[in-house]
């Protein structure tokens, strides 16, 4: 029997004890300029360059913590016939496909896991399919290496994403199956179920920041709507302990503002990195505090995210994405995930190497900037420094629209 791996995430920065990743494969190559927008990309990626950079990223995490991979976990649960039937039926029903059931159910578990992620090519066995401009009967999951969005572990429970775009629905179906059926994980899952006559509740993990055991920060964005946040409120109301949610509205455009973690992430007990124009300067986007206690909900406006955090006891010094002086540099580096850092432990983070002015800002505040390649070759020991940022090659991965935090799904962190 496989060893259980209890889930527990009560902060953004507690020492990481386990994480879920997905190495990008053929699914990111199976894209053309014509379908890139449908796949939620503004450009097409070079698979080899992206894969090499991701290998660097995953190798650092394997060196620092316990790593699980989506494809392996999925292949393991698909060994059970009942699970295989349920997953295949849910995927085909959700995507309104009625011709692949027999073909998929005949595949070995590992092959089925691969095809559910990389896509199933269309068979040209009739005139309609022969003339179709589609290449795939079941489309590839181009975005799945951003594992953050399909689920979020909050405390010992799992919030399954309500994906804002249909092209990503299958990611959430796979995540829910893994957390529901894999013997390693026993977290209780919560999944938004939308009624046909209601506006869908959408929520994605990039908008959810577990700031403390009783405090969530949530972006109200183009990917997480108010109904999705209402769903989270209902989940928290069922708990016995009080909880607070700070909601930050985000603009619908440009696409680099899709999630809260693209403008704000926590680095240490007293540091965060922000995209200043949306976090601390006057702007039309509201910050709202929601307090939940004994089933009762109170809601009020706050001045901004940093001031609201300070009022409730989390006083964070902001470090600026793109530096402090040039708005153009701030915009450029935010576009390439310059505010998107992932904490391995307090003050020990991962980020992209291309965001030079952001890294200079961190360096001025005591973070040793260390190249991932030097760590992997044994030329640098990050643990020799109280604070550090390990820099990952971001030349290609950033073009997919996300950063180091986007590519991780934390399972357990040590209590602060």
C-alpha positions in Angstrom: 0.0 0.0 0.0 1.3 3.4 -0.9 2.4 5.7 2.0 -0.2 8.3 2.8 0.8 11.9 2.3 -1.4 14.1 4.6 -2.2 17.5 3.1 -1.7 20.8 5.1 -1.1 24.3 3.8 -1.6 27.1 6.2 0.7 29.7 4.7 2.5 30.8 1.5 6.0 30.6 3.0 6.1 27.7 5.4 8.9 25.2 4.5 7.6 23.2 1.6 7.2 19.5 2.2 5.4 18.4 -0.9 4.3 19.8 -4.3 2.6 18.6 -7.5 4.2 19.5 -10.9 3.5 18.6 -14.5 6.4 18.6 -17.0 5.3 20.1 -20.3 5.3 17.6 -23.1 3.9 17.3 -26.6 0.8 19.2 -25.6 2.6 22.5 -25.7 4.1 21.8 -29.1 0.7 20.8 -30.6 -0.3 24.4 -31.1 -0.3 26.7 -34.1 -0.6 30.5 -34.5 -4.2 29.8 -35.6 -5.2 28.1 -32.4 -2.9 29.7 -29.8 -5.5 32.2 -28.7 -8.0 29.4 -28.2 -5.4 27.7 -26.1 -5.1 30.9 -24.0 -1.6 31.7 -25.3 -0.5 35.0 -27.0 2.4 33.1 -28.7 3.5 29.5 -29.4 6.3 28.0 -27.4 9.4 26.2 -28.4 9.0 22.8 -26.8 12.7 22.0 -26.4 13.6 25.3 -24.9 10.6 25.3 -22.6 11.3 21.7 -21.5 15.0 22.4 -20.7 14.0 25.4 -18.6 11.3 23.3 -16.8 13.8 20.5 -16.2 15.9 23.1 -14.4 12.9 24.3 -12.4 11.8 20.7 -11.4 15.3 19.6 -10.6 15.6 22.5 -8.1 12.3 21.4 -6.4 13.3 17.8 -6.4 16.5 18.8 -4.6 14.5 20.8 -2.0 11.3 18.9 -1.3 9.1 15.9 -2.2 7.8 16.2 -5.8 4.8 14.4 -7.3 4.0 14.5 -11.0 0.5 14.8 -12.5 0.9 12.2 -15.2 2.3 9.6 -12.8 -0.5 10.2 -10.3 -3.1 10.0 -13.0 -1.7 6.8 -14.4 -1.7 5.2 -11.0 -5.4 5.9 -10.3 -6.4 4.8 -13.8 -5.3 1.3 -13.0 -8.6 0.9 -11.2 -11.4 0.1 -13.7 -14.1 2.0 -11.8 -11.9 5.1 -11.7 -11.0 4.8 -15.3 -14.6 4.6 -16.3 -15.6 7.6 -14.2 -12.7 9.8 -15.5 -13.3 8.9 -19.1 -17.0 9.4 -18.9 -16.6 12.8 -17.2 -14.1 14.0 -19.7 -16.1 12.9 -22.8 -19.4 14.2 -21.3 -17.9 17.6 -20.4 -16.4 18.0 -23.9 -19.5 16.6 -25.7 -17.6 13.8 -27.4 -19.3 10.5 -27.9 -17.0 8.5 -30.2 -13.8 7.8 -28.1 -15.1 5.9 -25.1 -14.3 2.4 -26.4 -10.9 3.5 -27.8 -9.8 5.2 -24.5 -11.0 2.4 -22.3 -8.8 -0.1 -24.2 -5.6 1.8 -23.5 -3.1 0.9 -20.8 -3.3 3.2 -17.8 -0.1 5.1 -18.6 -1.0 5.6 -22.2 -4.5 6.8 -21.3 -3.0 9.3 -18.8 -0.7 10.6 -21.6 -3.5 10.9 -24.1 -5.8 12.7 -21.7 -3.1 15.3 -21.3 -1.4 15.4 -24.8 -4.6 14.9 -26.8 -6.1 12.3 -29.1 -5.7 12.8 -32.8 -8.7 12.8 -35.0 -9.2 9.6 -37.1 -9.9 10.6 -40.8 -12.3 7.7 -41.3 -15.2 9.5 -42.7 -15.8 12.6 -44.9 -16.6 14.9 -42.0 -13.4 14.1 -40.2 -11.4 14.0 -43.4 -12.4 17.6 -44.3 -12.2 18.9 -40.7 -9.6 21.6 -39.9 -9.2 20.1 -36.4 -6.3 17.9 -35.7 -7.6 16.5 -32.5 -10.7 14.7 -31.4 -9.7 15.4 -27.8 -7.6 18.6 -27.6 -4.3 18.8 -25.8 -4.1 20.5 -22.4 -1.7 23.2 -23.4 -1.8 24.9 -20.0 -1.4 22.0 -17.6 2.2 22.8 -16.6 0.6 25.7 -14.7 -0.6 23.2 -12.1 -1.5 26.0 -9.6 -4.9 26.7 -11.2 -6.7 23.3 -11.2 -6.7 23.0 -7.4 -5.6 24.7 -4.1 -4.9 23.0 -0.8 -6.3 25.2 2.0 -5.5 23.7 5.4 -6.2 20.0 5.0 -8.8 20.4 2.4 -8.7 20.7 -1.4 -10.5 23.4 -3.4 -11.0 22.2 -7.0 -10.8 24.9 -9.6 -13.9 26.1 -11.5 -12.0 26.9 -14.7 -13.0 30.1 -16.5 -12.2 28.7 -19.9 -13.6 25.5 -21.3 -10.2 24.5 -22.7 -9.0 24.0 -19.1 -12.0 22.1 -17.7 -10.2 18.7 -18.1 -7.4 19.9 -15.8 -9.8 20.3 -13.0 -11.5 17.0 -13.7 -8.1 15.3 -13.5 -7.1 17.1 -10.3 -10.4 16.2 -8.7 -9.9 12.5 -9.6 -6.4 12.5 -8.2 -7.3 14.0 -4.9 -10.5 11.9 -4.6 -9.0 8.5 -5.6 -5.3 8.4 -5.1 -4.5 6.5 -1.9 -1.7 8.9 -1.0 -4.1 11.8 -0.5 -7.1 11.9 1.8 -8.0 15.6 1.6 -11.7 16.5 1.5 -12.4 18.0 -1.9 -14.8 20.9 -2.6 -15.9 21.4 -6.2 -18.1 24.2 -7.5 -21.1 22.5 -9.3 -22.8 25.0 -11.6 -26.6 24.9 -12.2 -27.5 25.3 -15.8 -29.6 28.4 -15.3 -27.0 30.3 -13.2 -23.8 32.2 -14.0 -21.0 29.7 -13.6 -18.9 30.0 -10.5 -15.3 30.4 -11.7 -12.2 30.2 -9.5 -8.6 29.3 -10.2 -5.7 28.7 -7.9 -3.5 31.6 -9.1 -6.1 33.9 -7.5 -5.9 32.1 -4.1 -3.1 33.0 -1.7 -3.1 31.3 1.7 -1.7 34.2 3.7 -2.2 32.6 7.1 -4.2 29.8 8.8 -7.3 32.1 9.0 -6.6 34.4 6.1 -7.0 34.0 2.4 -6.2 36.6 -0.3 -8.3 36.2 -3.4 -8.2 38.0 -6.7 -11.6 38.9 -8.3 -10.3 38.6 -11.8 -11.2 37.5 -15.3 -10.6 34.0 -14.1 -12.2 34.1 -10.6 -15.6 35.7 -10.4 -17.7 36.8 -7.5 -19.8 33.6 -7.6 -16.5 31.6 -7.3 -15.6 33.7 -4.2 -19.1 33.1 -2.8 -18.5 29.4 -3.1 -15.3 29.7 -1.1 -17.2 31.7 1.5 -19.7 28.9 1.8 -16.9 26.4 2.3 -15.4 28.5 5.1 -18.7 29.1 6.8 -19.0 25.3 7.4 -15.8 25.4 9.4 -16.0 26.1 13.2 -13.1 28.5 13.3 -13.3 32.2 12.2 -11.8 33.1 8.8 -11.1 36.2 6.8 -10.8 36.8 3.1 -9.2 39.9 1.5 -10.6 40.3 -2.1 -8.6 42.3 -4.6 -10.4 43.3 -7.8 -8.2 43.1 -10.9 -8.6 44.7 -14.3 -9.8 42.3 -17.1 -6.9 43.5 -19.4 -4.1 43.1 -20.2 -3.9 39.3 -20.0 -0.9 39.5 -17.6 -3.4 40.5 -14.9 -5.2 37.1 -15.1 -4.5 36.2 -11.4 -3.7 37.9 -8.1 -0.3 36.2 -8.0 0.7 38.1 -11.1 0.7 41.3 -9.1 1.4 40.1 -5.5 3.2 37.3 -3.9 4.6 36.8 -0.4 8.4 36.2 0.0 9.0 36.2 3.8 7.4 37.0 7.1 7.9 40.7 6.5 8.3 41.0 2.7 6.1 40.7 -0.4 6.6 41.7 -4.0 4.0 43.9 -5.7 3.2 45.4 -9.0 2.9 48.9 -7.5 0.3 50.5 -9.8 -2.4 48.0 -8.9 -1.5 47.4 -5.3 -0.5 50.7 -3.6 -1.3 53.5 -6.0 -4.8 55.0 -6.2 -6.9 53.0 -8.8 -10.5 52.1 -9.4 -10.2 48.5 -8.3 -11.6 47.7 -4.9 -10.2 45.9 -1.9 -12.8 44.2 0.2 -12.5 42.4 3.6 -14.8 39.5 4.3 -15.0 38.3 7.9 -16.6 34.9 8.6 -17.4 33.9 12.2 -19.9 31.3 13.5 -21.7 31.2 10.1 -22.1 35.0 10.0 -20.5 37.1 7.2 -19.5 40.8 7.4 -18.1 42.7 4.4 -16.5 46.1 4.1 -14.2 48.1 1.8 -10.5 48.7 2.6 -8.1 51.3 1.2 -5.7 48.8 -0.5 -4.3 45.3 0.0 -1.2 46.4 2.0 -3.1 48.7 4.3 -5.7 46.1 4.9 -3.1 43.4 5.7 -1.4 45.8 8.1 -4.7 46.5 9.9 -5.2 42.8 10.6 -1.7 42.2 11.8 0.3 41.3 8.7 2.7 44.2 8.2 4.5 43.5 4.9 7.2 45.7 3.3 6.6 45.8 -0.4 9.4 45.1 -2.9 8.6 46.4 -6.3 8.3 44.4 -9.5 10.5 46.1 -12.1 12.1 48.3 -9.5 11.0 51.6 -8.0 11.7 54.3 -10.7 10.6 53.4 -14.2 6.9 52.6 -14.9 7.9 51.1 -18.3 10.2 48.6 -16.6 7.5 47.8 -14.1 5.1 47.0 -16.9 7.6 44.9 -18.9 8.7 42.8 -15.9 5.1 42.3 -14.7 4.2 41.0 -18.2 6.9 38.4 -17.7 5.8 37.3 -14.2 8.1 39.6 -12.4 5.8 39.6 -9.3 5.3 35.9 -9.4 7.6 34.2 -6.9 7.3 30.8 -5.2 8.5 30.3 -1.6 10.4 27.2 -0.6 10.6 28.5 2.9 10.5 32.0 4.6 12.8 34.3 2.6 13.9 31.5 0.2 12.2 31.8 -3.2 12.2 30.9 -6.9 11.7 33.4 -9.7 12.7 34.0 -13.4 16.1 35.3 -14.2 14.9 37.6 -17.0 13.4 40.1 -14.5 16.6 41.9 -13.7 15.2 45.0 -12.1 13.0 43.0 -9.8 16.0 40.8 -8.8 18.0 43.9 -8.1 15.2 45.1 -5.8 15.3 41.8 -3.9 19.1 41.9 -3.7 19.0 45.4 -2.1 16.8 43.9 0.6 19.1 41.0 1.5 18.2 38.3 -1.0 21.2 36.5 -2.5 20.6 36.0 -6.2 21.7 32.5 -7.2 21.5 30.9 -10.7 19.7 27.6 -10.7 22.3 26.1 -13.0 25.0 26.9 -10.3 22.9 25.2 -7.6 22.5 22.1 -9.8 26.2 21.9 -10.6 27.2 22.2 -7.0 28.8 25.6 -7.5 26.5 27.4 -5.1 24.9 26.4 -1.8 21.7 28.5 -1.3 21.4 27.4 2.3 24.6 29.3 3.1 22.4 32.4 2.9 19.5 33.4 5.2 17.6 34.8 2.3 17.9 33.8 -1.4 16.2 33.8 -4.7 17.1 31.0 -7.1 16.7 32.2 -10.7 15.2 29.9 -13.3 15.7 30.4 -17.0 12.5 32.4 -17.9 13.2 33.1 -21.6 10.5 30.6 -22.9 8.4 29.6 -19.9 7.3 33.2 -19.2 5.9 33.4 -22.7 3.3 30.8 -21.6 1.8 33.5 -19.3 2.9 32.4 -15.9 5.8 32.2 -13.4 7.3 29.9 -10.8 4.3 30.1 -8.5 1.9 29.3 -11.4 3.8 26.1 -12.0 3.4 24.6 -8.5 0.6 23.0 -6.5 1.8 22.9 -2.9 0.5 19.9 -0.9 2.0 20.5 2.5 4.0 23.2 4.3 5.6 23.1 7.7 3.7 25.3 10.2 5.3 28.7 10.7 
